[in-house]
Amino acid sequence: MKRTSKAFTLIELLIVISILAITLTLTSDILISLVRSNNKTRVKNELEQQSNFVALKIEKELRNAGNVDSSTGDSQLKFTLEDSTEITYFLAGNVLNRTVGGATNPVTSAHEPGGVFVSCSGDCFVLHGESPQRVDISLIFTPASSEGPLGTSFSGQVEVNTTVVLRNTY
């Protein structure tokens, strides 16, 4: 009588379980790496968007300024638009604020998702020349919260260094 076996042996089951364990370990490492990379890219993109928004907003208003007050501190920029509206940008802590008509509102926030801290390595705003007047802007943006899913972190920064020439001064 011939004996036929329709079941798996213990060795075959152990080999299959070992292959599955190795495959799952490699797959999970790849997935975790992808999630970390995605989070770093997302944080960096949000940081760049915030810095570009702030720089363009200040640039647009400054180009139409009629008068820039150079007596303010190094972390404050005060100017008057052609319609006599006074605008002041100033750094309070790590938040950039904007005052128009006595009302102060934050331009950046560290408390929102994607929030940023703003700082300066030296002078934030420097006024140069008479005709034409130029304002050097130097701001550093860092993420307010660098901790993401799966313990990923991003500790980079975006530096904004630009010079704006006031149209009404030449």
TORKOL-4160 file (C-alpha; in steps of 0.2 Angstrom, whole numbers, padded with zeros to 4 digits, m for minus):
170
<pt num="1" X="0000" Y="0000" Z="0000"/>
<pt num="2" X="0007" Y="0017" Z="m0005"/>
<pt num="3" X="0006" Y="0031" Z="0007"/>
<pt num="4" X="0002" Y="0049" Z="0001"/>
<pt num="5" X="0004" Y="0064" Z="0011"/>
<pt num="6" X="m0008" Y="0079" Z="0009"/>
<pt num="7" X="m0001" Y="0090" Z="0023"/>
<pt num="8" X="0013" Y="0101" Z="0026"/>
<pt num="9" X="0028" Y="0095" Z="0036"/>
<pt num="10" X="0034" Y="0106" Z="0051"/>
<pt num="11" X="0050" Y="0111" Z="0042"/>
<pt num="12" X="0040" Y="0117" Z="0027"/>
<pt num="13" X="0029" Y="0128" Z="0038"/>
<pt num="14" X="0044" Y="0135" Z="0047"/>
<pt num="15" X="0052" Y="0140" Z="0031"/>
<pt num="16" X="0036" Y="0149" Z="0025"/>
<pt num="17" X="0034" Y="0158" Z="0041"/>
<pt num="18" X="0053" Y="0163" Z="0041"/>
<pt num="19" X="0051" Y="0170" Z="0023"/>
<pt num="20" X="0035" Y="0179" Z="0027"/>
<pt num="21" X="0043" Y="0187" Z="0043"/>
<pt num="22" X="0058" Y="0193" Z="0033"/>
<pt num="23" X="0047" Y="0200" Z="0019"/>
<pt num="24" X="0036" Y="0209" Z="0031"/>
<pt num="25" X="0051" Y="0217" Z="0041"/>
<pt num="26" X="0058" Y="0223" Z="0024"/>
<pt num="27" X="0041" Y="0230" Z="0018"/>
<pt num="28" X="0038" Y="0239" Z="0035"/>
<pt num="29" X="0055" Y="0247" Z="0035"/>
<pt num="30" X="0052" Y="0253" Z="0017"/>
<pt num="31" X="0035" Y="0260" Z="0022"/>
<pt num="32" X="0041" Y="0269" Z="0038"/>
<pt num="33" X="0055" Y="0277" Z="0028"/>
<pt num="34" X="0043" Y="0283" Z="0015"/>
<pt num="35" X="0031" Y="0291" Z="0028"/>
<pt num="36" X="0046" Y="0299" Z="0036"/>
<pt num="37" X="0052" Y="0306" Z="0019"/>
<pt num="38" X="0035" Y="0312" Z="0015"/>
<pt num="39" X="0033" Y="0321" Z="0032"/>
<pt num="40" X="0050" Y="0330" Z="0030"/>
<pt num="41" X="0045" Y="0336" Z="0012"/>
<pt num="42" X="0028" Y="0342" Z="0018"/>
<pt num="43" X="0035" Y="0352" Z="0032"/>
<pt num="44" X="0049" Y="0359" Z="0021"/>
<pt num="45" X="0036" Y="0364" Z="0008"/>
<pt num="46" X="0025" Y="0372" Z="0021"/>
<pt num="47" X="0040" Y="0382" Z="0028"/>
<pt num="48" X="0044" Y="0388" Z="0010"/>
<pt num="49" X="0026" Y="0393" Z="0007"/>
<pt num="50" X="0025" Y="0403" Z="0023"/>
<pt num="51" X="0042" Y="0412" Z="0019"/>
<pt num="52" X="0037" Y="0416" Z="0001"/>
<pt num="53" X="0020" Y="0423" Z="0006"/>
<pt num="54" X="0028" Y="0434" Z="0020"/>
<pt num="55" X="0042" Y="0440" Z="0008"/>
<pt num="56" X="0030" Y="0444" Z="m0006"/>
<pt num="57" X="0017" Y="0453" Z="0005"/>
<pt num="58" X="0030" Y="0464" Z="0012"/>
<pt num="59" X="0038" Y="0467" Z="m0005"/>
<pt num="60" X="0022" Y="0472" Z="m0013"/>
<pt num="61" X="0017" Y="0484" Z="0001"/>
<pt num="62" X="0035" Y="0492" Z="0001"/>
<pt num="63" X="0036" Y="0495" Z="m0017"/>
<pt num="64" X="0021" Y="0506" Z="m0016"/>
<pt num="65" X="0027" Y="0515" Z="0000"/>
<pt num="66" X="0029" Y="0534" Z="0000"/>
<pt num="67" X="0040" Y="0535" Z="0016"/>
<pt num="68" X="0050" Y="0523" Z="0026"/>
<pt num="69" X="0054" Y="0527" Z="0044"/>
<pt num="70" X="0072" Y="0523" Z="0047"/>
<pt num="71" X="0072" Y="0527" Z="0065"/>
<pt num="72" X="0064" Y="0511" Z="0070"/>
<pt num="73" X="0073" Y="0496" Z="0078"/>
<pt num="74" X="0082" Y="0483" Z="0068"/>
<pt num="75" X="0067" Y="0471" Z="0070"/>
<pt num="76" X="0054" Y="0484" Z="0065"/>
<pt num="77" X="0049" Y="0491" Z="0048"/>
<pt num="78" X="0037" Y="0506" Z="0048"/>
<pt num="79" X="0031" Y="0514" Z="0031"/>
<pt num="80" X="0017" Y="0525" Z="0024"/>
<pt num="81" X="0008" Y="0520" Z="0008"/>
<pt num="82" X="0003" Y="0533" Z="m0005"/>
<pt num="83" X="m0015" Y="0534" Z="0003"/>
<pt num="84" X="m0007" Y="0539" Z="0020"/>
<pt num="85" X="m0010" Y="0522" Z="0027"/>
<pt num="86" X="0004" Y="0518" Z="0040"/>
<pt num="87" X="0010" Y="0500" Z="0041"/>
<pt num="88" X="0022" Y="0493" Z="0053"/>
<pt num="89" X="0030" Y="0475" Z="0053"/>
<pt num="90" X="0038" Y="0470" Z="0069"/>
<pt num="91" X="0045" Y="0454" Z="0077"/>
<pt num="92" X="0038" Y="0450" Z="0094"/>
<pt num="93" X="0045" Y="0434" Z="0101"/>
<pt num="94" X="0046" Y="0422" Z="0086"/>
<pt num="95" X="0030" Y="0429" Z="0078"/>
<pt num="96" X="0030" Y="0442" Z="0064"/>
<pt num="97" X="0016" Y="0455" Z="0066"/>
<pt num="98" X="0008" Y="0468" Z="0055"/>
<pt num="99" X="0000" Y="0484" Z="0062"/>
<pt num="100" X="m0012" Y="0494" Z="0051"/>
<pt num="101" X="m0023" Y="0508" Z="0058"/>
<pt num="102" X="m0019" Y="0503" Z="0076"/>
<pt num="103" X="m0025" Y="0485" Z="0073"/>
<pt num="104" X="m0011" Y="0472" Z="0075"/>
<pt num="105" X="m0012" Y="0455" Z="0068"/>
<pt num="106" X="0001" Y="0441" Z="0067"/>
<pt num="107" X="0007" Y="0438" Z="0049"/>
<pt num="108" X="0014" Y="0421" Z="0055"/>
<pt num="109" X="0009" Y="0409" Z="0069"/>
<pt num="110" X="0017" Y="0396" Z="0078"/>
<pt num="111" X="0001" Y="0388" Z="0085"/>
<pt num="112" X="m0007" Y="0383" Z="0069"/>
<pt num="113" X="m0003" Y="0367" Z="0059"/>
<pt num="114" X="0012" Y="0371" Z="0048"/>
<pt num="115" X="0016" Y="0386" Z="0060"/>
<pt num="116" X="0033" Y="0394" Z="0059"/>
<pt num="117" X="0045" Y="0404" Z="0070"/>
<pt num="118" X="0053" Y="0419" Z="0063"/>
<pt num="119" X="0069" Y="0426" Z="0068"/>
<pt num="120" X="0084" Y="0437" Z="0062"/>
<pt num="121" X="0102" Y="0433" Z="0061"/>
<pt num="122" X="0106" Y="0452" Z="0062"/>
<pt num="123" X="0095" Y="0466" Z="0057"/>
<pt num="124" X="0078" Y="0461" Z="0050"/>
<pt num="125" X="0075" Y="0477" Z="0041"/>
<pt num="126" X="0089" Y="0489" Z="0035"/>
<pt num="127" X="0085" Y="0505" Z="0025"/>
<pt num="128" X="0099" Y="0511" Z="0013"/>
<pt num="129" X="0101" Y="0527" Z="0002"/>
<pt num="130" X="0091" Y="0542" Z="m0002"/>
<pt num="131" X="0088" Y="0541" Z="m0021"/>
<pt num="132" X="0083" Y="0527" Z="m0023"/>
<pt num="133" X="0079" Y="0520" Z="m0006"/>
<pt num="134" X="0082" Y="0502" Z="m0003"/>
<pt num="135" X="0076" Y="0491" Z="0011"/>
<pt num="136" X="0085" Y="0475" Z="0015"/>
<pt num="137" X="0075" Y="0461" Z="0022"/>
<pt num="138" X="0083" Y="0447" Z="0031"/>
<pt num="139" X="0071" Y="0434" Z="0040"/>
<pt num="140" X="0074" Y="0416" Z="0045"/>
<pt num="141" X="0059" Y="0404" Z="0046"/>
<pt num="142" X="0060" Y="0388" Z="0056"/>
<pt num="143" X="0046" Y="0375" Z="0059"/>
<pt num="144" X="0036" Y="0378" Z="0075"/>
<pt num="145" X="0033" Y="0360" Z="0077"/>
<pt num="146" X="0046" Y="0348" Z="0070"/>
<pt num="147" X="0039" Y="0332" Z="0077"/>
<pt num="148" X="0028" Y="0322" Z="0065"/>
<pt num="149" X="0021" Y="0304" Z="0063"/>
<pt num="150" X="0032" Y="0290" Z="0068"/>
<pt num="151" X="0044" Y="0301" Z="0077"/>
<pt num="152" X="0051" Y="0310" Z="0061"/>
<pt num="153" X="0058" Y="0327" Z="0063"/>
<pt num="154" X="0064" Y="0341" Z="0052"/>
<pt num="155" X="0076" Y="0354" Z="0059"/>
<pt num="156" X="0079" Y="0364" Z="0043"/>
<pt num="157" X="0076" Y="0383" Z="0040"/>
<pt num="158" X="0072" Y="0394" Z="0026"/>
<pt num="159" X="0081" Y="0411" Z="0025"/>
<pt num="160" X="0074" Y="0426" Z="0016"/>
<pt num="161" X="0086" Y="0439" Z="0010"/>
<pt num="162" X="0079" Y="0451" Z="m0002"/>
<pt num="163" X="0081" Y="0470" Z="m0006"/>
<pt num="164" X="0066" Y="0480" Z="m0011"/>
<pt num="165" X="0068" Y="0497" Z="m0020"/>
<pt num="166" X="0055" Y="0509" Z="m0016"/>
<pt num="167" X="0047" Y="0516" Z="m0032"/>
<pt num="168" X="0043" Y="0533" Z="m0026"/>
<pt num="169" X="0061" Y="0537" Z="m0022"/>
<pt num="170" X="0069" Y="0538" Z="m0039"/>
